[in-house]
């Protein structure tokens, strides 16, 4: 699967924000990307994957 490189100047911002929130940086990135994409007009082919992401996020939040 394709894994895009994060802009280097954003890494410290993500690191310190995740550390402040007490969550892994990867989880912070997923949350932020998910929020951004949920406000976008997505192509039909992406809607199924987005619904799966939302469902999994809700399940993970419910178990905390």
N, CA, C and O of each residue as an XYZ file, in Angstrom:
256
protein
N       0.842     -1.184      0.000
C       0.000      0.000      0.000
C       0.890      1.250      0.000
O       1.961      1.260      0.606
N       0.443      2.270     -0.667
C       1.181      3.533     -0.764
C       1.166      4.260      0.577
O       0.110      4.429      1.187
N       2.328      4.684      1.027
C       2.448      5.444      2.269
C       3.131      6.774      1.962
O       4.353      6.831      1.828
N       2.343      7.842      1.851
C       2.940      9.140      1.516
C       3.817      9.666      2.646
O       3.577      9.394      3.823
N       4.821     10.413      2.265
C       5.731     11.020      3.237
C       5.078     12.274      3.809
O       4.510     13.089      3.081
N       5.172     12.406      5.110
C       4.654     13.603      5.784
C       5.684     14.721      5.620
O       6.886     14.495      5.760
N       5.212     15.900      5.329
C       6.077     17.076      5.216
C       6.923     17.190      6.491
O       6.385     17.206      7.598
N       8.229     17.267      6.331
C       9.139     17.243      7.478
C       8.865     18.335      8.505
O       9.044     18.108      9.702
N       8.442     19.501      8.067
C       8.193     20.583      9.018
C       6.952     20.327      9.873
O       6.774     20.962     10.912
N       6.090     19.395      9.437
C       4.902     19.066     10.227
C       5.175     18.007     11.297
O       4.420     17.889     12.262
N       6.239     17.246     11.128
C       6.516     16.153     12.064
C       6.656     16.649     13.506
O       6.046     16.053     14.394
N       7.421     17.702     13.785
C       7.498     18.168     15.178
C       6.154     18.658     15.716
O       5.849     18.472     16.894
N       5.363     19.277     14.863
C       4.030     19.740     15.284
C       3.172     18.539     15.678
O       2.521     18.539     16.723
N       3.181     17.526     14.828
C       2.414     16.312     15.114
C       2.941     15.609     16.363
O       2.163     15.162     17.205
N       4.251     15.514     16.476
C       4.861     14.846     17.625
C       4.453     15.508     18.943
O       4.008     14.835     19.872
N       4.609     16.825     19.015
C       4.315     17.524     20.274
C       2.817     17.533     20.578
O       2.418     17.453     21.740
N       1.996     17.630     19.549
C       0.550     17.602     19.760
C       0.111     16.232     20.263
O      -0.686     16.135     21.197
N       0.630     15.178     19.646
C       0.283     13.821     20.075
C       0.770     13.571     21.502
O       0.058     12.982     22.315
N       1.980     14.020     21.796
C       2.529     13.848     23.143
C       1.661     14.580     24.169
O       1.387     14.050     25.246
N       1.232     15.796     23.834
C       0.383     16.575     24.724
C      -0.958     15.875     24.978
O      -1.499     15.936     26.082
N      -1.483     15.212     23.948
C      -2.774     14.516     24.071
C      -2.624     13.105     24.636
O      -3.618     12.456     24.962
N      -1.400     12.637     24.751
C      -1.162     11.303     25.297
C      -1.568     10.176     24.362
O      -1.993      9.110     24.809
N      -1.436     10.416     23.054
C      -1.772      9.399     22.067
C      -0.609      9.232     21.097
O       0.215     10.134     20.948
N      -0.543      8.078     20.437
C       0.512      7.911     19.433
C       0.338      8.895     18.276
O      -0.779      9.275     17.927
N       1.447      9.289     17.701
C       1.411     10.238     16.586
C       0.618      9.668     15.412
O      -0.085     10.407     14.722
N       0.725      8.365     15.183
C      -0.025      7.757     14.084
C      -1.530      7.877     14.294
O      -2.278      8.081     13.338
N      -1.972      7.753     15.535
C      -3.405      7.900     15.820
C      -3.846      9.348     15.594
O      -4.921      9.588     15.042
N      -3.030     10.306     16.014
C      -3.347     11.714     15.787
C      -3.485     12.000     14.295
O      -4.429     12.666     13.869
N      -2.540     11.493     13.504
C      -2.585     11.714     12.060
C      -3.860     11.120     11.477
O      -4.510     11.754     10.645
N      -4.227      9.912     11.901
C      -5.462      9.282     11.412
C      -6.689     10.105     11.787
O      -7.588     10.285     10.967
N      -6.732     10.599     13.003
C      -7.871     11.413     13.455
C      -7.968     12.678     12.612
O      -9.046     13.025     12.130
N      -6.849     13.364     12.435
C      -6.864     14.625     11.690
C      -7.227     14.414     10.224
O      -8.003     15.185      9.660
N      -6.675     13.385      9.613
C      -6.997     13.107      8.212
C      -8.461     12.711      8.086
O      -9.143     13.154      7.161
N      -8.950     11.886      8.999
C     -10.359     11.477      8.979
C     -11.308     12.656      9.102
O     -12.305     12.736      8.385
N     -10.996     13.576     10.016
C     -11.831     14.776     10.171
C     -11.824     15.625      8.910
O     -12.866     16.112      8.470
N     -10.646     15.797      8.336
C     -10.540     16.612      7.115
C     -11.308     15.973      5.970
O     -12.024     16.663      5.245
N     -11.169     14.669      5.799
C     -11.845     13.992      4.694
C     -13.357     13.938      4.888
O     -14.109     13.930      3.914
N     -13.805     13.901      6.142
C     -15.252     13.830      6.388
C     -15.968     15.107      5.968
O     -17.186     15.102      5.788
N     -15.231     16.192      5.811
C     -15.848     17.453      5.381
C     -15.663     17.698      3.881
O     -16.025     18.757      3.368
N     -15.100     16.716      3.188
C     -14.856     16.827      1.753
C     -15.924     16.074      0.967
O     -16.541     15.138      1.475
N     -16.131     16.489     -0.262
C     -16.989     15.738     -1.187
C     -16.119     14.635     -1.778
O     -15.287     14.885     -2.651
N     -16.320     13.422     -1.295
C     -15.486     12.307     -1.718
C     -16.083     11.608     -2.930
O     -17.299     11.608     -3.119
N     -15.228     11.014     -3.746
C     -15.746     10.218     -4.854
C     -16.453      8.974     -4.299
O     -16.143      8.513     -3.200
N     -17.379      8.453     -5.051
C     -18.152      7.296     -4.600
C     -17.231      6.159     -4.183
O     -17.497      5.477     -3.194
N     -16.166      5.950     -4.916
C     -15.246      4.851     -4.602
C     -14.573      5.005     -3.240
O     -14.113      4.015     -2.671
N     -14.509      6.203     -2.715
C     -13.893      6.438     -1.412
C     -14.901      6.384     -0.273
O     -14.508      6.244      0.885
N     -16.187      6.491     -0.574
C     -17.208      6.524      0.468
C     -17.263      5.245      1.287
O     -17.440      5.303      2.504
N     -17.116      4.094      0.648
C     -17.143      2.826      1.384
C     -15.998      2.782      2.390
O     -16.203      2.431      3.552
N     -14.813      3.133      1.954
C     -13.658      3.128      2.845
C     -13.832      4.140      3.978
O     -13.432      3.875      5.112
N     -14.422      5.289      3.680
C     -14.635      6.299      4.718
C     -15.633      5.796      5.754
O     -15.445      6.008      6.952
N     -16.693      5.130      5.299
C     -17.676      4.577      6.249
C     -17.024      3.530      7.141
O     -17.319      3.459      8.334
N     -16.143      2.720      6.573
C     -15.417      1.722      7.368
C     -14.509      2.394      8.393
O     -14.422      1.945      9.536
N     -13.838      3.460      7.990
C     -12.971      4.207      8.911
C     -13.795      4.769     10.069
O     -13.396      4.656     11.229
N     -14.934      5.370      9.758
C     -15.791      5.960     10.791
C     -16.300      4.885     11.743
O     -16.284      5.074     12.959
N     -16.748      3.764     11.198
C     -17.257      2.677     12.028
C     -16.159      2.146     12.960
O     -16.405      1.898     14.140
N     -14.956      1.975     12.421
C     -13.864      1.477     13.248
C     -13.471      2.497     14.314
O     -13.162      2.127     15.446
N     -13.483      3.762     13.958
C     -13.155      4.815     14.918
C     -14.164      4.842     16.062
O     -13.788      4.996     17.224
N     -15.439      4.691     15.730
C     -16.484      4.689     16.746
C     -16.347      3.477     17.676
O     -16.552      3.586     18.884
N     -15.999      2.327     17.098
C     -15.801      1.122     17.890
C     -14.622      1.295     18.834
O     -14.701      0.917     20.003
N     -13.532      1.863     18.337
C     -12.348      2.073     19.177
C     -12.646      3.066     20.289
O     -12.178      2.886     21.414
N     -13.418      4.117     19.999
C     -13.753      5.104     21.021
C     -14.682      4.535     22.074
O     -14.606      4.922     23.240
N     -15.560      3.618     21.679
C     -16.515      3.027     22.610
C     -15.818      2.100     23.605
O     -16.306      1.921     24.721
N     -14.690      1.510     23.222
C     -13.989      0.583     24.098
C     -13.007      1.276     25.026
O     -12.327      0.611     25.807
N     -12.921      2.581     24.958
C     -11.987      3.332     25.828
C     -12.668      3.802     27.079
O     -12.040      4.445     27.919
